Amino acid sequence: MPAGALAFADALMKTGYMFPLISGTQLVASAAPGKPLRAIGLALIAPIIVGIVTFHAFLAPSGAAWASSFWFWNYLAWSYRNAFRPMLAMRTKPA
């Protein structure tokens, strides 16, 4: 593993809470049953997937092929795009 990737992983480990937080979020997001909660699970897992992909893109490019397996998440997010519309809608008027 490259030195930058090791330093980043070590920094996350030293926080004492980041790895349990990430693991807990992955567990909650993957346990979202049925259609009503599946969109919430996808929204919860999105920042983690972005972090994994950018980690492999910038710090550990040798794992980029593995990180590219998240295209399935993109498919699911696209399939549930109507569920995300209210969350992404602008509700304020510009000044």
C-alpha distance (Angstrom), angle and dihedral (degrees) to the residues before:
residue distance angle dihedral
M1 . . .
P2 3.82 . .
A3 3.81 118.8 .
G4 3.82 93.4 -113.8
A5 3.80 91.8 53.4
L6 3.80 91.5 49.2
A7 3.80 91.5 48.8
F8 3.80 91.0 50.3
A9 3.81 93.7 48.0
D10 3.81 90.3 46.0
A11 3.81 91.0 51.5
L12 3.81 90.9 51.0
M13 3.79 90.6 48.3
K14 3.81 92.6 49.9
T15 3.80 92.5 56.1
G16 3.78 87.7 71.0
Y17 3.79 94.3 -146.3
M18 3.80 108.8 51.9
F19 3.81 99.9 79.1
P20 3.84 93.4 45.3
L21 3.81 89.0 47.2
I22 3.79 92.7 50.7
S23 3.81 92.4 45.3
G24 3.80 92.3 47.3
T25 3.79 91.8 49.3
Q26 3.80 91.0 50.0
L27 3.81 90.2 50.1
V28 3.81 94.1 49.1
A29 3.81 92.8 44.4
S30 3.79 93.7 49.3
A31 3.81 92.8 46.6
A32 3.82 93.8 56.9
P33 3.82 101.3 123.6
G34 3.76 126.1 -148.5
K35 3.76 133.0 -6.2
P36 3.84 99.1 -60.9
L37 3.80 93.7 60.6
R38 3.80 99.5 30.6
A39 3.81 92.1 84.3
I40 3.81 90.2 51.4
G41 3.79 89.5 50.8
L42 3.80 90.5 50.9
A43 3.81 90.7 49.7
L44 3.82 91.1 50.2
I45 3.78 94.6 49.1
A46 3.83 95.7 45.2
P47 3.84 97.6 84.8
I48 3.80 91.0 47.0
I49 3.81 91.4 52.0
V50 3.80 91.0 48.2
G51 3.82 88.7 51.0
I52 3.80 92.7 50.0
V53 3.79 93.4 47.9
T54 3.82 94.2 46.9
F55 3.83 91.2 45.1
H56 3.79 89.7 56.8
A57 3.78 93.6 40.3
F58 3.80 95.4 53.2
L59 3.81 109.6 18.1
A60 3.80 107.9 26.3
P61 3.82 109.9 20.8
S62 3.81 91.7 169.5
G63 3.81 88.3 75.3
A64 3.79 94.6 48.6
A65 3.80 91.7 105.3
W66 3.80 89.8 58.1
A67 3.80 91.8 45.8
S68 3.79 90.3 53.1
S69 3.82 88.7 66.2
F70 3.81 87.7 84.2
W71 3.79 91.0 85.2
F72 3.80 85.8 101.0
W73 3.82 88.2 64.8
N74 3.80 88.7 53.7
Y75 3.79 89.2 52.9
L76 3.80 91.7 51.1
A77 3.80 92.8 45.4
W78 3.80 89.4 51.3
S79 3.81 90.7 47.9
Y80 3.82 90.5 54.0
R81 3.81 95.9 39.5
N82 3.81 92.5 122.0
A83 3.80 89.8 59.9
F84 3.82 89.7 56.1
R85 3.81 96.3 49.4
P86 3.85 95.8 86.9
M87 3.80 90.8 47.9
L88 3.81 92.1 51.5
A89 3.83 97.7 40.0
M90 3.79 117.9 113.9
R91 3.78 107.5 -121.3
T92 3.79 99.9 174.9
K93 3.74 127.5 77.0
P94 3.79 117.9 -127.5
A95 3.79 115.3 -111.3
